[in-house]
Amino acid sequence: MNRLLLVLLLLIALAQSVVAQAPKQKKLLYGVAYYDEYMPYERLDKDVQMMKAAGINVVRIAESTWSTVEPQEGVFDFSHIDRVLNAMHKADIQVIIGTPTYAVPTWLVRKYPAVLAITPTGQNQYGARQNMDITNPDFRRHAELVIRAMLGHVKNHPAIIGYQVDNETKAYNTVGPAVQKLFVQYMQTKYKSLDVINKAYGLDYWSNRINSWEDFPSTVGTINASLGSEFSKFQRQLVTDYLAWQAGIVREYKKPNQFITQNFDLDWRGYSFGIQPDVDHFAAAKALDIAGIDIYHPSQDQLTGTEISFGGDVTRSMKGGQNYLVLETEAQGFPQWVPYPGQLRLQAFSHLASGANMLEYWHWHSIHNSAETYWKGLLSHDFEPNPTYDEAKTIGQDFNRLGSHLVTLQKTNKVAILFSNEALTAFKWFGFGWGTRETYNDVLRPLYDALYRQNVGCDFVDPSSTNLESYKLLIVPALYAAPNSLLERLNRFVQNGGHVVYTYKSGFSDENVKVRTTQQPGVITEACGVSFSQFTIPVKVALKGDPYQVGAENNRVTTWMELLTPTTAKVLATYDHPVWGKYAAITENRYGKGLATYIGCGTSTAVTEKIVADAVKKADLWGPDQAIRFPLITKSGVNQQKKTVHYYFNYSAEPGSVPYPYGAGKELFSNAAIAKNQQLQLAPWGMQIVEEK
C-alpha cells in the first residue's frame, strides 16, 4: 500500500509539472481588451468588422464583470459573454477569458462588509476595484462560486484559447485583525519560538519584545524593520497562494490546448518603472502556464523603448526564458501618450524583440464615463477610424505575414540582473536616510538602462533562481538584505570565474534585516577586497581626476557614499573632497578566476554607463552590437526555423543608420537581400528586421 501510494504521489507530481507548460504557439497573437458591457449602444458586429480589418485575432474579456455575470447572489447571467464568444468565433477571433474577481459586486459588500480590506488608514469603501481582502472567507467562497459558474458555462466554447486568473493582483495592503491572525500563524510555523523571533529581529529595542503569542501585536504601527519586512513578505505570499488557488480551480475546467496566465504589473511611476514591490513574480508565476504582463510607457518625444524592454526581460525571466504575453499596453492611453506616426509600429515590434508572443492593447474602445474615461483605447470616443487605428492595421498585416519568422523567439543572454524582493522591502525601510524618496528601483533602473542603451541583452534572476551560474556577468543592485548562503554563493560565482558588479548598500544586513556586526559589506568583503565602517551623504563631492572622462557636470557623486578602504582591491576612483579624499569610491578585485566590482556611491548616468561597459568588456561580452548605442537599439533571438533574427530600432525623430555585422540574410519587411557589413537605413521612429540565412 505504501509503495502504491508513493507511485501515485509521483504520478501526481509529474502531472503537475506537465500541466504548467504553455501550448506551443505557432502564430503571433494581436489583440485588444474588449468590454461589450461598457458600450453605450449596440455595435458588436461593427466592432468585429473593424477588428478583422485591423488584423486583430484575439480579445480578452470578462475580467471585471462580476456584477454583470452575477447581479444578485447565486443569480447568473452569461448572455453578454455568450454573444461576444459567438461573435468572435464566427469571425475566427480567439478569446482569453478572465476570472471576474478583481472588482466585487455591491451585493457582496452589503451582505458581507468584511470583504472590504482593512488597511493602515481604515476600512476600504465600495467603489474602486481591488478594494477587497483576498483572504476573507466570504470573498473566497463567492469568488470560487462565480469562477466555477462562469467556467462551467463557457468551458466547451471553441473560441477560448486561455484563461487569465484575476488581474494585476496584490494583497492591497490588507492588515485587518483576521490577516494579522494569519500572520501570527505564519510566524509560528516559520520560527516555532518567540525567543528566536525576539533575537533575530532585535525586538528588545523600545520594549518591542513579544513574550506570548497571544500578545503578538499588529504590524501596522511597528518601528521594527525586521518585523515589517517579514509582514511584507507574508503579504506577497498571500498573492502567490491566491493566484495558485485560482489557477487550481481553472485547471479543473481548461482543455489541454488552453493556457492559464495572469496580468502582472510593475512598479508604477506614472508608467511601468521597476520591480513590483507587492508581488513575488517568480514565485507567483509557477502556478501559470505562461506569464503575462502589462507594460505602459512614455511616448511621443519621451519614447525610448526602455520600459518595453525592461518589462519584457522581467516577464520572460519569470518562467526561465519562456515567451510571454503582453496582456495590456497602450494604443493611445493618456493624452501625453498619443503616439507620433510610426511609433505604434515601433512599439509593437519592440515587444516581439524581447520575446513577446502576444501584443494586446488596453483597450479596444474608449469609455464614456467613470475613472478611466480619458485613458483612451485604440478607438476614440466616437468609435471611428483614427490615425492610431490606421497604423494598427499595418501592424496586424505584418504580424500575419511575418508571424512564422517572429513567433516564439528564443533569447540567450550571458548577463543578468540579480534582484531581490526582500532587499527591495528592506531598502524601503532605510533607504538613504530619513526623508529620502529614492527607492530600490531607483538604484536598479539606472543599471538596467545602462545595459539597454549599450545594447547588452540581459535576463533577471532572484535568490531562488537555480541558474545563476549559467551567466558570465551578474549586476547586483542594493542587495541590502540577504542570507549568508546567497552572499557565499555569489563569492563562489566570482571565484569560479564569474564577474559581479555590486552597488552600495549591498551585503549590509542578514535575511531578517538585522545589520551584520562584521565590517561592511559583510560576507562579500572576501570577493570584493574592500571594507568600510562609515558612510555619509555627499555634498559637493566628485570623483577625483574625472576617471571616466565624463566632464565636470557628470562627474558628481550623488545620494550616498561609502568610505571604502581597499584590502586587495584595485581602486578605480576616489573621492575628490578635502576630508573624504583618502577613501576609495569604486573598486574592482580579482578573486579566484573572476572579478568583483564595487560601486560605493551614487554615480551619474554617464559614469554608470562607463562602469557597466567596462564590466561587460572584462567579462568578454562586448561584441558587434555594442558598436551601436541608443537611440539605435538592436535585439536578437533564434526563431522556430532555427534562424537568427536581428531587430534594429530607431528611437529618434532623426534618421539613423547601422552597419549590419552578421551573416547574409533577408530584411523581412521589404524581402530585400542583406549582405554582411551592409549599412541599414532607419527612418525616424523606424526599424528593420533581418533574418540570417
N, C-alpha and C positions, 0 to 999 in steps of 0.2 A: 504493500500500500504506500509506504513512504517513497519507494523508488518510483512508483507510478505518479505520485503527487509531484515529485521533483521533475519528472519528464513533462508533466502538464504545465508546471510553472515556467520551465524553459521554453516550451512552445508558446506560452502567452507572452513571455518577454520577447521572443523572436517576432511574434506577430506585431507587437507594439513597435518594435524597431523598424518593421517593414512599412507600417501604415504612415509613419511620419516622413514619407517621401513624396515629393510633388510629382504628379503625372508628367511625362515627357511632353514638352511644349514644342510644336512644330511651326507655329506662326506667331508673329507679334500681335499682341492684343492692344487695341487702340480704342479708348472708351471715355465715358463720362458717367458721373453720378446722375441719376435721373429720379425726380420726385414728382410723379404724376399727381400725387395728393396735394401738392402745392399749387397746381396750375389754376389760374383764375377762370379758365374756360376750357372746353373740350378741344384738345388738339393732339391727341396721341398719334393718330395716323400721320398728321403733318410732321410731328417730331421725328417719327420713324423714317419718313421720307427724307427729311433733312439730314438725319444721321447717316443713312445709306449713301447720300450724296457726298458726305464728308469722309466716308470710309470707316465710320465707327463700326466696330464688330463686337463690342462688349459694353454692357451697362452694369452699374452697381445700384441696387435698390434696397429699400426697406429697413436700413439700419437705425432709422429714427422714427419708426411708425407705430410704436406700441399703442398709443392712444387711438390710432386708426384701426389697427387689427383687433384690438380688444377694448371696445368703447366702454364696456362695463365688465366687471369681474366675471370671467367664465363665458362671456358672450363674444364670439369671434366672428370677424368679417374679413375675409381674404379676397374680396372681389376686386379691389384695386390692384392687388398683387397678381391675381389671375389674368386680368386684362393686359397688364404690362408683359407678363410672361408670354401670353399667347401672341401678342402683337410682335414682340421681339423674335419669338421662334419663327413666326411666319416670314419675318424679314431676314432670317438667318443671322440674327444678332444674339450673342450669348449673354448670359446673366450671372452675376455674382450676387447672392442674397446675403444681407447682413442680419444677424440676430438683432432684434429691435430694443435692446436693453439699456442703451446709454442715455435714454430720456424717458422718465417714468410718467405714467398717466395720472390724471387728477384723482381718480377713484382710489388708486393705490395709496396715495398720500393721505386722503381723507380717512380711509379705513385703517391705515397703519402709519400714523405720523412718524413713527420711529425709523421709517426707511430713509428719511432725510438725515444726512450725516450731521453729527455734531462736530464742529471744528473748533480751533482755539478761540475763535471770535463768537461762538454761539452756534445754534442750530440753523442749518440752511433753510431758506424759504423756497416755496414752489415757484417755478418759472423757468429758470435756467436748466440746461441739460447738465448731466454729470454732477448732480447735487445729492446723490444717494450714498448710503453706506453699503458698500458691496459685500460686507459680511453679514448684514442684517438677515435673520432667518426668513422673515416675511418677504423681503425683496428677493432672496434667493428662490424661495418656493414659487413665487409668482413668475419670476424670470424663467425658471425651468418650465413652468406650465405653458407660457406663451411661446417659448422656443420649441417645445415638443409639439404644440398645436400647429404652429406655422410649418415646421419641417415635416410633420406627418402629412400635412395637406399638400405640400409642394414637392416632396422628395422624388416623385416619379416624373417630374416635368422635364422634357428633353432639352429645354433651353439652358438649364442650370449647369454651369461648369465648376462652381465652387461656392464656398460659404465664408463669410467674414464674421468672426466672433467679436461682438461688441464693437467699440470704436474709440480710438485714442484713449484707451483705458488707463486709469490711475487709481490710487486709493482715495483721491480727492480730499486729502488731509483729514480723514475721519479719525477722531480721537476720543469719542464718547466713552462712557463707562463700560459698555459691552466690548468695545475694541480694546480698552485698557485691560480688561479681564483676560481677553485672548492673548495680549502681550505678556501678561504675567505667566500664563500657561506656557507660552513660548520660551520665556526665560527659565522657568522651572525645568523644561525639557532640555534646554541647551546647557545650563550651568549646574543644575541639581542643587547647589548650595548657595545660600545668600552670602556666606563668608567669601566664597570665590568671587562673587559679583562685587562685593564691597571692596575687596583688594584690587581686583582687575580694573575697576572703574574709579578708584580713589574716592569713594563716597564718604570717607570720614571728613572731607572738606566741607566746611559750613554746616556740619551736623546733618549731612545728607545720608548718613549710614542707614540702611534698612535692616531691621532686626527681626522682622517676621514677615512672612508672605502676605498676611492679612493687612500689613501696614504699607504694602508696596504702593507708592504714590503715583498719581497721574504724571505723565511725562510732559504735559502741556507747559508747566512752569519751570521745568528743570534748567539748572545752570550747568549741568554736567554734560560735557560734550560726548563722553563715552556712552552714557545712557541715552542721550538724544539721538546720537548716530545709530545706536542699536535699534531704536524705535523706527528710524527712517528705513533701516534695512528690513525690519519686520513689515513695514508698510509696503515696501517693494515686493516682499514675499507674498503679501496678500494679493497683489496684482498677478503675480506668477500663478498662484493657486487658483485664482478666479478664472483666468483665461484657460488654464488646463481643465478646470471643471466644465466650462462652456464647450471647449473643444471635445471633451469626452462625450458630452451629450450629442453634439453634432455628428461625431464619428459613428454613432449608432444609426444614423439616417443616410449619410452620404454614400454615394456609389464609389467603387474603386477608381474610376476615372475622374473623380471630382476631388478638389483640394479644400483644405482649411487654411485660412490666413487671418491676419489681424492688421488693422491700420495703425501702426505705431506712429508716434510723432517725436519731435526733437525738442530740445531746449529752445525757448521762444524769445526772440529779441525784436518783435515786430515782424519777424520772418524766422525760418528754421535756422538755428545757430549752432547748437552743440549737443553734447551727450545729454540725454534726458535724465534729470535728477530723480524722477519719481518712479522709474521703471528699470528693472534689470533686463534689458532687451535680450541678452544672450540666454538667460535662464528662461524667460517667458517664451521665446521663440521655439524652445524644444518641443512644445506641445503642438506646433503648427507643421503643416506640410511645406509651406512656403511663407517667407516673411514678406510683409507689406509695409509701406511707409507713405507718409505724406511729406512732401518737400515744397516749401514756399520760399520765395527768394526775391530780392530786389530785381527790378527790371529797368528798362529804358537806359539811361547813361550809367546806371549802377549795376547793370548786368555783368557779372564776372564768371558765372558758372561754378563758383566755389561751393555754394551751398548744394547745388545739384550733385557735384562730385562728392562732397562730404557725406550727404545723406545716403547716396548710393553706396559708398565704400562701407559705411557703418552697417547698412542693411544687408549687403552682400556678405559681410563678415558674420552676421548673426547666426547663419547656418553653414559656416565653414566654406564660404566661397560660392554657395548656391545662388543662382539667379533669383531675382526678386520682382515684386510688383510695386509700381508706383500707383497707389490707390487714389491719391489726391495730389494734384499740383494745379497751379493757376493757369487759366486761359487769359482772362482779363484781370480778375481779382480786384484789389484795391485800386482807386483812381490812379495812384502813382505807379501801378504795375501794368497798365495797358501797354502791350508790347509795341515797339517800333516794328515796321515791316522787316521781315526776315528773322526776328527774334524768336517767334514761336517755333519755327523750324529748328533753329539753333538749339533751343532748349530741349526740344523733343529728342533729337539725336544725341544730345549730351547725356540724357538719361540712359539711352541704349549703350553708350560707350562705357558706362560704369557697370553694366551688366543687367540692366532692367529688361524684363521680358514683356512688361506692360506699361503703358502710359495712359493715365486716366485723369481727365480734368474734373475739378470740382468748381462748378458743376455744369450741367447742360444749359440750363436757363437761369436767368437772374430772377430772384423772387421779389415780391412787391410789398412786403411788409415784414416786420419783426427784426431780429437782431442782425441778420446778415443781408439786409436789403442791398447794401452797396458793396458787397463782395460779389462782383459780377461773374456770371458764368461765361460759357462760350458764346451764348446768345445774350444780347442785351434785353432790357425790359420790354422791347417791342417784338421780340422773338423773330426778327427779320435777319437775313444775312447781313454781316458786317465785315470789315477787313480782317478781323481776327478769325472769324469763321471761315472766310475765303482762304486764308492761309492754312487753317486746319485741314481743309480739303486736300491741299497738296501733300500734307504730311500723311494723311490716310492713303493716298495713292501710292506714295513711296514706301510706306510700311508694307502695303500689299505686294508691291512689285519687288522689293528688295528684302522682304522679311526672312526668306530662307538663308540669306547671307549674313543676317544680323542677329537672329534669334539665338538665345542660349549661348551668348559669348562667354567663353571661359578665360578668366584672367589669372595670371600667376605673378605675384609680387614677392620681392625679397626684402621689402621694408614694411614695418608695421608700427602703429602707434599703440602702446600699451596704456589703456585707460582703466580706471577703477571707480566703480560706484561708491565704494567705501571711502576712497580718497576724496572724491567729489563732495560727499556729505561732510567728512571731517574738515575739509578745507572751508566749507561754508561756515563752520563754527568759528574758525580763527582767521582765515584769510591772511591779509597783510596788516592786521591790527584793527583796533577799534574804529568803527565807522567807515571802513573801506568798502567800496562797492564791487571790486573785482572778484570774479568767481573762478572756479576751477576751469571752466570753459574759456575764460579769458587767457589762461596760460596755454591750454591745449590748442585752441584755434590758430594762433599765430604760427605754431609749429606745423600744423596741417597745411595752412595756407602757403608756407614756405615750400613745402613739398609740391603742392599743386602748381604754384607759379613757375616752378622749375621742371615741371613735367615728370616728377618722380611718383610712380604709382605706389599706392600703399593699401594695406589692409588694417583692420582693427583687431586687437586681441585684448582679453581681460585676464585677471588672475586665474580664472577657471580654464583658460584655453590650454589644450594639450599640445599645441603645435608651435609654441614659442621658438623652439629650437630649429624650426624649418626656415627661419628668417636670418638674414645676414646683418640687418640693422634694426634695432628697436629704438623708437623715440618714446621717452618716458616722462610725461609732464607731471609735476607736482604730486608725486606718489607719497602723499603726506602720511597716510595710514596704511600699513602693510605688515603682515606677519613676517617673522624671521625667515620662514620657509620660502616665501616668494623672493625676498631680497637675496637669500643664499642661492636660489635658483638663477637669479639674474647674474650673480657673481660667477656662477659656473658657466653661464652662457658666454660671458666675456672670456673667461679662462679657456674655454674650448674654441675660441676664435671669433665669437660674435662681437659686434660693435653696439654700444649703447650710448645714447645721448640723454642725460638726466637734466632736469631743471632744478632750481632752488625748491625748497620745501619738499624734498624727497627723502624718504627714509627716516623722517623725524619721529613719528610715533608708531606704536605697535597697532595690531588689528583692533584693539579696544580704544584707540585714540588716546592712549596714555604715552606721554613723551618718554622716549628712551633715556636712560641715565648715562649712556655712553656719550663720548664726543660725537657730534653730528658730522656727517649724515648717517651715523649708525652703522649697520651691517655693511652697507655698500662702500664704506670708507676703504675697505680692503681692495676692492676693484678700482675705485676712483682715485686712490692715492692722495687724498686731501681730507682735511678736517677743519672744523670751525666750532667755536663755542659762543660767538656773538654775531648779531645781525642788526641791521638798522634800516631806516628809511632814507633813501638817497636825496640829498639836497645839493644841487649844483655839483654833481659828480659826473665824470665822463670816464671813458676807457683811455688809459694813458697812451699817448702816441698814435691815436686813431689806428689801432692794429688791423682793422678790417677795411680801412681806406674808404669810409663812407661819408666823410665830411663832418664838420662840427655839429651840424643840426641833427644828424642821425647817429651821433656817437655818444649821446647822453645815456646815462644809467637811469632807469625809471623804476618806480614802485617799491622795489625791495632789493636789499643787497646783503649777502652773507660774507663775512670777513674770513676768507679762505686762507689756510696755511697748507702748502703742499708738503706731502711726505715723500712720495715717489713720483708725483705727477709733474708733468711739464706745464709751465704757466703759458697760456695763450694770451691772456690780457690781465692787466692790473688796473686798480682804480686810480684816477687822476684826482687827488684830493690831498690837502696838506696833512690830514691825520690818517685817513684810510689808505693812503698811497702805498703802504708797505704790504697790503693784502692782495691776494690774487682774486680775480673776478671770474675768469673762465680757465679751465684746465683740461688736460687730457692725460690719460695714464695707460701705459702698456701693462696689461695684466694677463699672464699666460700668453695665449696666442691672439688675444683680442685687444680692443681699445675701448676705454670708457671716457666720455667727455662729460664734464660737469659745468653747467651754466649757473653761476651763483648769484645772478642779478637779472633784473628786468632789462631787456635789450630792445632796441628799435626793430622795426620790420626789416630794415636793410641789414642790420647786424645778424638778426635771426636767420635770414636767408643765407648769409655767408657761412654761418656756423653749420647749418644743415647741409649746404652744398659741400663743405669740407668733409663732413661725416660721410656723406654719400660717396664721395670720391675715395676716401680712405677705406670704405667697405667694398671698393672695386665695383661700384654700381653706376658709375657715371658713363653714359653712352650717347648715342646719336640724338636721342630725344631731348637730352639736356642742352643741346645746341640751340634749342627753341625755348623761348620763355614767354610768359604772359605779356600781352593779351593773346598770343598764339598758343593754343593748347592742343596737345596730342595725347590720345589714349589708344590702347590696342588690346586685342584678345584673339583667341582662336575660335572659329565658328564650327558648326556641325560638320562641315566638309573638311575639317582639319586644316583650313587655310587661315593664315594670319590676316586680320583686318586692322587697318590703321585709320583712325579718325583724326582729322585736322580741323580745328575750330578757330575762328577769329572773333574774339570778344571785344570788338572795337568798331567804331564808326568809320575808321580809316581802312583802306585795303591793305592786305598783307601778303607775304609770300614766304614759303618754307621750302627748303631742299628736302626731297624725298630720298632717304638714305638706304632703303631696303631693296629687296629683290623685285624684279619686274612684276607688274600687276595690272589691275584694271580699276579705273575710277568708276564707282558704282552708279553715281547719278548720271554721268554722261556716257558711260560704257567705253570711255577712251582708254587706250593703252597708256601705261605709265612706266617709264624707264627709271632705273636706279640713277640717283643724283639729279633727276629732273626737278625743276622748280615748279612748285604748285602755287597757283594764284588763288588767294582767298578774298572774296568780296567783303565789304563791310557787313558784319554780323553773318558771315558766310562760312561755308565748310566744304570739305571734300572727304570722301571715304575711299580708301584704296584697299583692295583685296589682292594679296600676293597670289601668284600663280601656284 
